[in-house]
Amino acid sequence: MKGEGHGYGKVILFNEHFVVYGIPAIASAIGMRTIAIVEPSEKFELVDNRPETPGYKKEKLEQQKQSLENIFKAMNLKPDKIKITLSGDLIAASGVGASAASCVSIARALDGYYKLGLDDEKINQIAYEGEKAYHGNPSGIDNTASTYGGLIWYQRTPDRIIMNRLPLKEPVEIVIGNTGKVANTKLAVQGVRERKEKYPEKYNKIFKEAEEMVYDARSALETFDLNKIGDLMSKNHKLLQQIEVSSPELDFLVEIALDNGAIGAKMTGGGLGGNMIALTPGRDLQEKVAKAMEKEGFQTMKTTLGG
């Protein structure tokens, strides 16, 4: 008797941080995932076999414990004599939805083990509760992409959450470059809030630009205009630099990607470390950009948009 579940990794193509303030964002699941298996045991135990950015799992351990508590509470379960094992090909790192993928996979595995018969909407809600331990006030975009896969238009207003699946004509190759730094998303989100209150005029202008840009990006994705998407991704990175959530390592990786032919590149996720993404249609370009990053000592993941 065992339960098994998976959650996709994700990248945010447009508007991380801005999404917290009701501005739409676009996220994409990627072709890498976390797998959770729940099986009987003598006592409750969690075995985390996910590949990782060195130090990531240790640094996130207390948050992971709290996240598990949140998940059990949301499912009306008690930590029983079970063993939860996490694995998969998604690297536990900042900016690729690692925490969301683990929350979704655990919720699905517990659902299977206890035969609860939950649908994706309920799994997504439970994963969101788990995400609170990692992000404080998560936007909900990570767990949504991780649960459903594909490309997602996401907007959180005071009254409701708007989530639409966006078409993607075909999978597109990307390179994810890892700074090797574990990011603190809570700190990054808090910093933006403080600076936005201190410099309202400057920040309102940037936020307005981010809002206009995401509608252009949606049109470009719908018409599969990859050059336009890439150009807008690079511009989105500049806005994220302006609200001070990038880092020298992220900027350097973006520069390497663009210098080696990527048609767009930007940070992804909370920032201040973590990962960036480069849009590299075609295997040859993907390989070239990844090798250029690896030559500089960075870890990369080669995958596709769409999950």
PyMOL commands that set and color helices and strands:
alter all, ss='L'
color gray80, all
select helices_A, chain A and resi 18-21+56-59+61-74+98-113+120-135+141-148+185-198+200-222+226-242+248-259+283-295
alter helices_A, ss='H'
color red, helices_A
select strands_A, chain A and resi 3-14+25-40+45-48+82-88+151-156+161-166+173-178+264-268+275-279+299-304
alter strands_A, ss='S'
color yellow, strands_A
deselect
rebuild
show_as cartoon
